[in-house]
């Protein structure tokens, strides 16, 4: 094995998918709080 950091294509795609899912989750939370759906106030406290 050579030196340096080697990221396999599988790991790279997995990392990208994780970041995408996290972004979608955060987006959903922002939209929910912006829309003022029932329960958002309860979650804040």
Secondary structure, DSSP 4 states (H G I P E B T S, - for coil): --SS----HHHHHHHHHHHHHHHHHHHHHHHHHHHT-TTHHHHH-
